[in-house]
Amino acid sequence: MCRKLKFRGLLFCLVLSLWMGVCPKLYGQLVVHFIDVGQADAILVESDGENMLIDGGNGADSSLIYSYLKSHGIEKLKYMVNTHPHEDHVGGLPGALNYAMVEQGFSSHQEYNSQAFRDYKRYLAMQGLELEVLEAGRSLSLGGSRIQVLAPLEHDGEINNSSLVLYLVYGQVSFLFTGDMEEGSEYDLLEASLVPDCTVLKVAHHGSESSSSYRFLRSALPEFAVISVGKNNSYDHPSQKVLSRLEDAGAQVFRTDFHGHVVAHSDGKTVEFSVSRNGSGIAASGKELSASSSAQQNTLTQSSGKSTKKDAVTVTYILNTNSKKFHLPSCHSARKIKEGNKKDFSGSRQEVLELNYQPCGICKP
């Protein structure tokens, strides 16, 4: 088994090196939309005029997906990908199929006993399409992007661990889309040396403790991480342990429950994020960083690399004037501060420390 996984790892490295030789030298624009569908996943990728939808939220999100595509003028999808057949990933795809024409429809499975999955196949059939199963090792092109299917390497009967894992490379920028992959699939990828560095990580399984292991994050080394998660969900996602692991890995975290729609823009060299709410509350780290905000959105621009210390970066913190603690805006404890004791502060971490405030022990700003 291990020898087989190692062979796949070597094969992937060879394919990736060939990619780098054929990728175009000039890039237009890559836009990745992490759509706020609550406790579910939906990701729209626009790459130089070609589009892909990865998952579509729950069945109740069909109208949202329909209207989101319409509002962005997305009438054609080159690929529609269902990472795995659970309803919170496949349920809203018929909404997209009601609006946009699709060239190819994929999933990790050909059959699954649920009405949501059957509806997905039925709406594909209405466009004359048969559902295709994506296998690890396959590669796809989308505009100037190259997409490699990394997983699943094994189908062990556990649906989450059978999630499709996609690695998208656009110039010097990369995205790792992980579905609901858990530690079993992470282990397979690690053993096969198939976990690449990434600029942006779509955190697996809504931030569940059963995913995003320390070993996996140390291999991926994401600069940014996006968690698609519902506000006040019954699963307590994202796990505080996962948030701590992401913090230790040095990743800047965006959450749809806090930031709403999270949209990444890239020219192949830098990544810029915009969010639909709570924009002034985004902390940032990295070199060549600039930030601008309005009532509707906040934008962060960062090139690849994490060489600038966070102590010297201008960010926004939440201060507790009573306890003299400072927090990241996404911190659970910050939300409990009484309004009379709550204060926003924009400046460097060192400036906050010089005001005799101490960092929160939970979010570790």
N, C-alpha and C positions, 0 to 999 in steps of 0.2 A: 504493500500500500504506500509506504513512505517513498520507495523508489519511484513508483508511478507518479506521485505528487511532485517529487523533485524533477522528474523529466518534464512535467508540464510547466514547472517554474522556469526551466532553462529554455523551453520552447517559447514561453511568453516573453522572456528577455530578448530573444532573437527577433521576434515579431515587433516588439517595441522599438528596438534599434533600427529596424527597417523603416518603421513609421517615421522616425526622426529624419530619415534620409529623403522621404518622399513628401513630407508635409510642406505646404507652400511657405515661401519666405515672408510673404505679406499677408496680413490678416485684416478682415473687415471688422465684424462685431459679433461677439457671442453674448447672448442674454439668457440667463437661467432664472426662471421664476419658481420659487418655492411658494406655491399657492396655499393660503391659509384655509384649510379644509377641516380645522379642528383636530380631533383625535384620529388622524388619517394622513395619507400621503398623496400629493399631486404635484408634479414637477413638469413645467413646460420649458423646453430648450429651443432657442432660436440661434441658428448658426449660419451666417452669411446667406440668408434667404431660405434656408431649409429648416424644418421644424420637427420636433419629436415631443411626445407626451409620455411621461413615465408615471403610471398610476393615475387614478382619478377620484380618490376619496370614496366616501360611502355613497350608496344609492341616493340619499337625500341631497348629495352635493352635485347631482347631475345638472341642475339648472345653473349652479354657480360655475361649473366648468364650461357649460355652453356660453354663458354671458361673458366669462373671462376671455375665452377664445375670440368671441365676437368683438369685444371691446378693444382687443389688440390686433384685430384684422387677420387672425390666423384661420384661413379657410382651407388650408391644405396641410396635412401632416405626413411627412415621409415615413415616420415610424410611430406606432403606438405600442408601448411596452407595459405589460402588467407584470410586475416583479414576482407576484405570487397571488393565488386565487382568493385570499381573504377579502371579505366584503369592503373593508376600509381602504383597500387598494384598487379593487376592480369595480366597485359599485357605481361610481360616477362616470365611467368611461362611455356608456351609452349616450350621455349628454354631449360628449365631444363628437361622437359618431353621428349625432343628430345635426351637428353644425358643419363639421369639417370633413372633407374627403381624405381618406387614409390610403397610403400605398401598401403598407405591410403592418399586420397586427401580430404581436408576439406575446408569449407568456412563458412561465417556467413549467407549466403543465398543459397537457392537451385536454384532460378531463378533470372535473372537480364537481362534487355533488352539492351545488348551491345554486339558487335562482340567480344570484348576482353574476356568477361566472357564466351560466347559461345565457343570460341576457347579453353579456359581452360578446359571446360567440354569435348569437343571433343577429346583433346589430352589425357585426363584421360581415356576416353572410348577406345582409341587406345591401352592402356595398360590393358584393361579389367576391369577398375575401374569405380565405380559410385561415384559421388560427395556426400560427407557426410556433414551434417550441425552440427557444434560443438555447444553444449549448455553449458551455464554457470553451473558450478558445476561438470563438467566432469573432470577427471584426466587422464593423459597420463604418460608413462614412456619412457625415452630416455637414454640408458646407466645408469649411476648413477644419472641422473637428474630426478626430479619429476616435472611435469607440471600441473598446475591447471588452468582451464578456469574460469576466473572471470566475464567476461562480453561478450555480452550484457545481462543485466538483463531484459530489456524491448526493444521491437522493436517499435519505435515511428514513423517510416516512414523516419527518417533522416538517410541516409546511413552511414555518419561518426560516428554517435552515436550508430550505430549497429555494430561497429568494434569489432572483437574478441580481448579480452585482456587476455594475457597469463602470468602466474607467474611461473617462472622456479627457482627451488631450487637445488643447487648442494653443498652439505656440508654446510658450513657457508656462502656461496655466493649465491646471488639471482639476477635475472634479471626480470624486468617488461616490457613486450612488449605491446604497447598500440594502435597500428594501427593509425587511425585518430580520435580516441575518442575525443569528445569535452566535454564542461562543463556539458551538460545534463547527459551523462553517468558517468562522474566523480561524479556528485551529487548522482546518484543512488548508486554507490559503496560506497561513504562516508556514506550515510544514512544507508546502510547495514553493515557498519563497515568492508568492504571488501578491504580496501586499505592497503596492507602490507608494512612494511619496505622493501627497496630493496637496493642492492649494486649498481646496474646499472639500470638506467631508459632509455628506448627508448622513447624520447620525442615525444608526440603525434602530429600528423598533421603537421610535418615539422617545428615545432616551432610557429605555428599559435597562435595569441592572444586569440583565442576562446578556447584554451586548456591550460593545465598546470596551473590551478588556484592556488592561494596561499594556500588555504585549502587542496587541493590535494597534493601539494608538501610538506606541513608540515606533512601530514600523511605518505607519502612514504619515505621522508628523504633520497633521493638518495645520494650516495657518488660520483657517476659519472653519467653523462647524455650524451647521444649520439643523435645528431640531424641529420637526413637524409634529406638533402636539396640541391637544385641546386644553383650554383653560379649565382649571379645577376638575380635571378628569379623575375618574374613580380608581385609576391604576397608580396614582401618585407619580406619573411620568412628568418630567424627566427625573430619574433617580438622583438624589444628592451625591451618591457615590460616582455616578457617571459625570455629573458636573464637575466634581473634584478631579476626576481623571482627565477631563478635557482641560481644566485649568492647569494641571501639572504638565500636560502636553504642550501648553503654550498656545492653545487655540482660542481665538475670539469667537464667542458663541452668540448666535442669533436664534430666537425662538418665535415660532408663529403665534403662540399663545400670548406673547408679550409684544412682538413687533408687527404682527399681522403678516401680510404678504412680504416676503423677503426676496429681493431681486438683485442678482449679481450681473454686472456688465464687465466685459473684458475685451481688450484689443489684442490679446495674445501675449501681453507683457504685464499688464496691471489688472487688478480687480477692483471694481467699485460697487458698493452695496447701497441700495435704497430700500427703505421700509415704509409701510403704510401707516404705522402709528408708533408712538413713543420713541420718535427718532432722536430726541435730545438726550435719551438715556443710554446711548450706545457707547461702551468703552472701547478703546482701540489700542492696538500695539503694532509695531513694525516700522520699517524705514519708508521714507518718501511718503509720509502720511499727511493727508489734508482732510478736513471735515467741514461740512456746511449743513445747516439745518433750517427747516421752516416748520410751520404748524403741521404740515402734512407728512413730511419725510425728512430723513437725515441721510446724507451720503458720505461714505468713507471710500477713499481711494488708497490702494496699497499695492506696491510691486511685490514680486516674490521675494521671500527672505524675511528674517526676523532679527535683524542685527541691532535695532535700537531698543534700549532698555525702557521699560514701561514707566520708570520713575521720571523720565524726561518728556513724556508724551502728554499733550493736553487732552484730557478726557472729562467726562461728567460723572460725578459721584453723588450719592445721597448721604447727607450728614445727619446724624442724630445729635442734636445740640445738647441733649440731656445726658446721654451715655458717653458722648465724645467718641463715638465709633463712626467710621465711614464705610459705605457699602457700594457694590455695583448695583445699578438700577434693577437688574434682574434678580437680585438676591431676595429670597423668601422673607428674611428678617426685615429688609428695608420696607416691605409692604405693610408691616405691622407697626411701623413708627407712627405715633400720634402726629397729626398735622401740625400741631403747635411746636413740635420738636423736630420737624422735618425740614431740611434745607437742601437745595440743589447747589452744587459747587462745580465750576468748570476751571480746570487748571491741571497742573502736573501732580503726580502722586507725592512727590517730595514737598510740594507746597501745602498739601493737606497735612502731612506729617508735621510740618513746621508750625501748623496751627494747633498742635497738640491733640490731634485726632489719631485714634488707633485703628488699624484695619480690622474689619469683621473677621472672625475666626471661621465663618461658614463659607462665604464667597471668596475670601482671601484676595481683596482687590490690590 
